Amino acid sequence: MSVMHPIGDFLRARRARVQPEDVGLPRTSHRRVAGLRREELALLAGVSVDYYERLERGRDRHPSEQVLRALARVLMLDDDEHEHLMSLAGHRPAAPSGPGAEERTAPGVAALISSWPLTPAFVWGRRMDVLAANHLAVALSPMFRPGSNLARAFFLGPEARGLYPQWPDMAPRVAALLRRLTTVSAPDPVLDELVGELLLGSAEFARLWARHEVRRKVGGPKLFRHPAVGDLRLHREALEVPGSGQTLIAYHASPGSEAERSLILLASAGTRDASDLPDA
């Protein structure tokens, strides 16, 4: 990862992904680059080749939104990638409470998830720290206990690969989510330290981080493998808590499914007490 030229790193990674025929250019022989050439991208975006080279080399770190929109159009960036590019150039909102402020979940949100007896749910903050969790989430996995960092637990902890049978498929999405979090708010030294820790501790994370992919958390199916109740196929919902930079994650089972019966078993086991939950 280049610390000095994040815009250039991202543009190079995305430029290599776009083929000439994708943007209406003929493919010539003896191309030395995987995707578009710098001069091709500059021409299509309506900027000079010299200026675009300055962007990739880190000589201009604050391009205008107009230039970024033109580059995003040619590179066919999706919404998450476009937002990420804007953030890298400084076009991003400040963190709600400042980058160094301690994060807390609103009491009403903590009380809400605590009232869901058959829905594992937790809230994470802008660094993927678990800020609040209900009984069933912690019963599903200690990874979801308040105070845990999910990115660290996923790539460095001993539980994640056993909990997620689809760990290899999930890893690129977790790395892409973390990259998005590094740029959607003000610079955060604590988050930068977390990324550095993961780069040193996980070769897989380092490989994925170099791809410069960016994604937000979305809903969808999720398979868990629990040591007591076996496999659980749950549906995941990711809901942003307005004005906080926090995300509420909830898992639910299809009515009458084996997964629902497994959640009932976990809930009735009483393996956690009230001290596991944050103060509301």
TAZIRA-V523938 format. One record per pair of residues at least 12 apart in sequence whose C-alpha atoms are under 10 Angstrom apart, sorted by the first residue. I is the first residue (numbers start at 1). GAP is how many residues later the second one is. If there is no record, write none. Layout:
BEGIN
I&GAP + I&GAP
END
This chain:
BEGIN
1&195 + 1&198 + 1&205 + 1&206 + 1&208 + 1&209 + 1&210 + 1&211 + 2&208 + 4&53 + 4&54 + 4&55 + 4&57 + 5&50 + 5&51 + 5&52 + 5&53 + 5&54 + 5&55 + 5&56 + 5&83 + 6&49 + 6&50 + 6&51 + 6&52 + 6&55 + 6&79 + 6&82 + 6&83 + 6&206 + 7&48 + 7&49 + 7&50 + 7&51 + 7&53 + 7&54 + 7&55 + 7&56 + 7&77 + 7&78 + 7&79 + 7&80 + 7&81 + 7&82 + 8&44 + 8&45 + 8&46 + 8&47 + 8&48 + 8&49 + 8&50 + 8&51 + 8&52 + 8&53 + 8&80 + 9&46 + 9&47 + 9&48 + 9&49 + 9&201 + 9&202 + 9&203 + 10&46 + 10&71 + 10&74 + 10&75 + 10&78 + 10&200 + 10&201 + 10&202 + 10&203 + 10&204 + 11&27 + 11&41 + 11&44 + 11&45 + 11&60 + 11&61 + 11&64 + 11&74 + 11&201 + 12&23 + 12&24 + 12&25 + 12&26 + 12&44 + 12&199 + 12&200 + 13&21 + 13&22 + 13&197 + 13&198 + 13&199 + 13&200 + 14&21 + 14&22 + 14&58 + 14&61 + 14&62 + 14&63 + 14&67 + 14&197 + 14&198 + 14&199 + 15&18 + 15&19 + 15&20 + 15&21 + 15&22 + 15&23 + 15&25 + 15&26 + 15&56 + 15&59 + 15&60 + 15&61 + 16&17 + 16&18 + 16&19 + 16&20 + 16&21 + 16&59 + 17&17 + 17&18 + 17&19 + 17&58 + 17&59 + 18&16 + 18&17 + 18&18 + 18&19 + 18&23 + 18&56 + 18&57 + 18&58 + 19&14 + 19&15 + 19&16 + 19&17 + 19&18 + 19&56 + 20&14 + 20&15 + 20&16 + 20&17 + 20&20 + 20&21 + 21&14 + 21&15 + 22&13 + 22&14 + 22&52 + 22&53 + 22&54 + 23&13 + 23&17 + 23&18 + 23&21 + 23&51 + 23&52 + 23&53 + 25&15 + 25&19 + 36&38 + 36&39 + 38&12 + 38&14 + 38&15 + 38&18 + 39&13 + 39&14 + 40&34 + 41&29 + 41&30 + 41&33 + 41&34 + 42&28 + 42&29 + 42&32 + 43&31 + 44&26 + 44&27 + 44&29 + 44&30 + 44&31 + 45&22 + 45&23 + 45&24 + 45&25 + 45&26 + 45&27 + 45&28 + 45&29 + 45&30 + 46&21 + 46&24 + 46&25 + 46&28 + 47&20 + 47&23 + 47&24 + 51&12 + 52&15 + 52&19 + 60&29 + 61&27 + 61&28 + 61&29 + 62&24 + 62&26 + 62&27 + 62&28 + 62&29 + 63&23 + 63&25 + 63&26 + 63&27 + 63&28 + 64&22 + 64&25 + 64&26 + 64&27 + 65&20 + 65&21 + 65&24 + 65&25 + 65&26 + 68&14 + 68&17 + 68&18 + 68&21 + 69&13 + 69&16 + 69&17 + 71&14 + 72&13 + 72&14 + 78&136 + 78&137 + 79&135 + 79&136 + 79&137 + 80&96 + 80&97 + 80&100 + 80&133 + 80&134 + 80&135 + 80&136 + 81&95 + 81&99 + 81&131 + 81&132 + 81&133 + 81&134 + 81&135 + 82&132 + 83&97 + 83&100 + 83&101 + 83&131 + 83&132 + 84&95 + 84&96 + 84&97 + 84&98 + 84&99 + 84&100 + 84&128 + 84&129 + 84&130 + 84&131 + 85&95 + 85&98 + 85&99 + 85&129 + 86&97 + 86&98 + 87&93 + 87&95 + 87&96 + 87&97 + 87&98 + 87&99 + 88&92 + 88&94 + 88&95 + 88&96 + 89&94 + 90&93 + 90&94 + 90&95 + 90&96 + 90&97 + 91&92 + 91&93 + 91&94 + 92&91 + 92&92 + 92&93 + 92&94 + 93&90 + 93&91 + 93&92 + 93&93 + 94&90 + 94&91 + 94&92 + 94&93 + 95&31 + 95&89 + 95&90 + 95&91 + 95&92 + 95&93 + 95&148 + 95&149 + 95&150 + 96&30 + 96&89 + 96&90 + 96&147 + 96&148 + 96&149 + 97&146 + 97&147 + 97&148 + 98&87 + 98&88 + 98&89 + 98&90 + 99&27 + 99&86 + 99&87 + 99&88 + 99&89 + 99&90 + 99&91 + 99&92 + 100&86 + 100&87 + 100&88 + 100&89 + 100&90 + 100&91 + 101&87 + 102&23 + 103&21 + 103&22 + 103&23 + 103&24 + 103&26 + 103&27 + 103&28 + 103&141 + 103&142 + 103&143 + 104&19 + 104&20 + 104&21 + 104&27 + 104&28 + 104&140 + 104&142 + 104&174 + 105&18 + 105&19 + 105&20 + 105&25 + 105&26 + 105&27 + 105&136 + 105&139 + 105&141 + 105&142 + 105&173 + 105&174 + 105&175 + 106&25 + 106&26 + 106&135 + 106&138 + 106&174 + 107&25 + 107&171 + 107&172 + 107&173 + 108&172 + 109&13 + 109&14 + 109&23 + 109&132 + 109&139 + 109&171 + 110&12 + 110&13 + 110&21 + 110&22 + 110&23 + 110&24 + 110&138 + 110&167 + 110&168 + 110&169 + 110&170 + 111&21 + 111&22 + 111&23 + 111&166 + 111&167 + 111&168 + 111&169 + 112&22 + 112&168 + 113&19 + 113&20 + 113&21 + 113&22 + 113&23 + 113&24 + 113&135 + 113&136 + 113&137 + 114&18 + 114&19 + 114&20 + 114&21 + 114&22 + 114&23 + 114&160 + 114&163 + 114&164 + 114&166 + 115&19 + 115&20 + 116&18 + 116&19 + 116&20 + 116&134 + 117&17 + 117&18 + 117&19 + 117&20 + 117&146 + 117&147 + 117&150 + 117&151 + 118&16 + 118&17 + 118&18 + 118&19 + 118&133 + 118&134 + 118&135 + 118&142 + 118&143 + 118&144 + 118&145 + 118&146 + 118&147 + 118&148 + 118&149 + 118&150 + 119&15 + 119&16 + 119&17 + 119&18 + 119&115 + 119&131 + 119&132 + 119&133 + 119&134 + 119&141 + 119&144 + 119&145 + 119&148 + 120&13 + 120&14 + 120&15 + 120&16 + 120&17 + 120&18 + 120&19 + 120&20 + 120&21 + 120&24 + 120&114 + 120&116 + 120&129 + 120&130 + 120&131 + 120&132 + 120&133 + 120&143 + 120&147 + 121&12 + 121&13 + 121&14 + 121&15 + 121&16 + 121&17 + 121&19 + 121&23 + 121&115 + 121&116 + 121&117 + 121&127 + 121&128 + 121&129 + 121&130 + 121&131 + 122&12 + 122&13 + 122&14 + 122&15 + 122&16 + 122&22 + 122&23 + 122&24 + 122&125 + 122&126 + 122&127 + 122&128 + 122&129 + 123&21 + 123&23 + 123&115 + 123&116 + 123&117 + 123&118 + 123&123 + 123&124 + 123&125 + 123&126 + 123&127 + 124&20 + 124&22 + 124&23 + 124&24 + 124&25 + 124&26 + 124&116 + 124&117 + 124&121 + 124&122 + 124&123 + 124&124 + 124&125 + 125&24 + 125&56 + 125&116 + 125&119 + 125&120 + 125&121 + 125&122 + 125&123 + 126&52 + 126&54 + 126&55 + 126&56 + 126&58 + 126&59 + 126&62 + 126&65 + 126&118 + 126&119 + 126&120 + 126&121 + 127&22 + 127&23 + 127&24 + 127&51 + 127&54 + 127&55 + 127&61 + 127&63 + 127&64 + 127&65 + 127&67 + 127&68 + 127&118 + 127&119 + 128&19 + 128&20 + 128&21 + 128&22 + 128&23 + 128&24 + 128&49 + 128&50 + 128&53 + 128&63 + 128&118 + 128&119 + 129&15 + 129&16 + 129&17 + 129&18 + 129&19 + 129&20 + 129&21 + 129&22 + 129&23 + 129&117 + 130&13 + 130&14 + 130&15 + 130&16 + 130&17 + 130&18 + 130&19 + 130&20 + 130&116 + 130&117 + 130&118 + 131&13 + 131&14 + 131&15 + 131&16 + 131&17 + 131&18 + 131&115 + 131&116 + 131&117 + 131&146 + 131&147 + 132&12 + 132&13 + 132&14 + 132&15 + 132&16 + 132&116 + 132&144 + 132&145 + 132&146 + 132&147 + 132&148 + 133&12 + 133&13 + 133&14 + 133&115 + 133&116 + 133&117 + 133&143 + 133&144 + 133&145 + 134&12 + 134&138 + 134&140 + 134&142 + 134&143 + 134&144 + 135&131 + 135&132 + 135&135 + 135&136 + 135&137 + 135&138 + 135&139 + 135&140 + 135&141 + 135&142 + 136&115 + 136&127 + 136&128 + 136&130 + 136&131 + 136&132 + 136&133 + 136&134 + 136&135 + 136&136 + 137&112 + 137&113 + 137&114 + 137&129 + 137&130 + 138&133 + 138&134 + 138&138 + 138&139 + 139&87 + 139&124 + 139&127 + 139&128 + 139&130 + 139&131 + 139&132 + 139&133 + 140&23 + 140&84 + 140&85 + 140&86 + 140&87 + 140&88 + 140&89 + 140&92 + 140&123 + 140&126 + 140&127 + 141&18 + 141&19 + 141&22 + 141&83 + 141&84 + 141&85 + 141&86 + 142&17 + 142&18 + 143&14 + 143&15 + 143&16 + 143&17 + 143&20 + 145&131 + 145&132 + 145&133 + 146&130 + 146&131 + 146&132 + 147&131 + 149&45 + 150&24 + 151&20 + 151&23 + 151&24 + 151&26 + 151&27 + 151&43 + 151&44 + 151&47 + 151&54 + 152&42 + 152&43 + 152&45 + 152&46 + 152&49 + 152&50 + 154&13 + 154&16 + 154&17 + 154&20 + 154&21 + 154&51 + 155&12 + 155&16 + 155&19 + 155&20 + 155&43 + 155&44 + 155&46 + 155&47 + 155&48 + 155&49 + 155&50 + 156&41 + 156&42 + 156&45 + 156&46 + 156&49 + 160&64 + 160&65 + 161&64 + 162&62 + 162&63 + 162&64 + 162&65 + 163&60 + 163&61 + 163&62 + 163&63 + 163&64 + 163&67 + 163&68 + 164&58 + 164&59 + 164&60 + 164&61 + 164&62 + 164&67 + 165&57 + 165&58 + 165&59 + 165&60 + 165&66 + 166&56 + 166&57 + 166&58 + 166&59 + 167&56 + 168&36 + 170&52 + 171&33 + 171&34 + 171&37 + 172&32 + 172&33 + 172&35 + 172&36 + 172&37 + 172&39 + 172&41 + 172&42 + 172&43 + 173&35 + 173&40 + 173&41 + 173&42 + 173&43 + 173&44 + 173&45 + 174&31 + 174&34 + 174&40 + 174&41 + 174&42 + 174&43 + 175&20 + 175&23 + 175&29 + 175&30 + 175&31 + 175&32 + 175&33 + 175&34 + 175&35 + 175&36 + 175&37 + 175&38 + 175&39 + 175&40 + 176&32 + 176&33 + 176&35 + 176&36 + 176&37 + 176&38 + 176&39 + 176&40 + 176&41 + 177&36 + 177&37 + 177&38 + 177&39 + 177&40 + 177&41 + 178&13 + 178&16 + 178&17 + 178&31 + 178&35 + 178&36 + 178&37 + 178&38 + 178&39 + 179&12 + 179&16 + 179&30 + 179&33 + 179&34 + 179&35 + 179&36 + 179&37 + 180&32 + 180&33 + 180&34 + 180&35 + 180&36 + 180&37 + 181&33 + 181&34 + 181&35 + 181&64 + 182&13 + 183&31 + 184&61 + 185&60 + 195&14 + 216&22 + 217&20 + 217&21 + 217&22 + 217&23 + 217&30 + 217&32 + 218&18 + 218&19 + 218&20 + 218&21 + 218&31 + 219&16 + 219&17 + 219&18 + 219&19 + 219&20 + 219&30 + 219&31 + 219&32 + 220&14 + 220&15 + 220&16 + 220&17 + 220&18 + 220&31 + 221&12 + 221&13 + 221&14 + 221&15 + 221&16 + 221&30 + 221&31 + 221&32 + 222&12 + 222&13 + 222&14 + 222&29 + 222&30 + 223&12 + 223&13 + 223&36 + 224&35 + 226&36 + 226&40 + 228&34 + 228&37 + 228&38 + 229&30 + 229&32 + 229&33 + 229&34 + 229&36 + 229&37 + 230&29 + 230&32 + 231&27 + 231&28 + 231&31 + 232&21 + 232&25 + 232&26 + 232&27 + 232&28 + 232&29 + 232&30 + 232&31 + 233&18 + 233&19 + 233&20 + 233&21 + 233&24 + 233&25 + 233&26 + 233&27 + 233&29 + 234&16 + 234&17 + 234&18 + 234&19 + 234&20 + 234&23 + 234&25 + 234&26 + 234&29 + 235&15 + 235&16 + 235&17 + 235&18 + 235&19 + 236&13 + 236&14 + 236&15 + 236&16 + 236&17 + 237&12 + 237&13 + 237&14 + 237&15 + 238&12 + 238&13
END
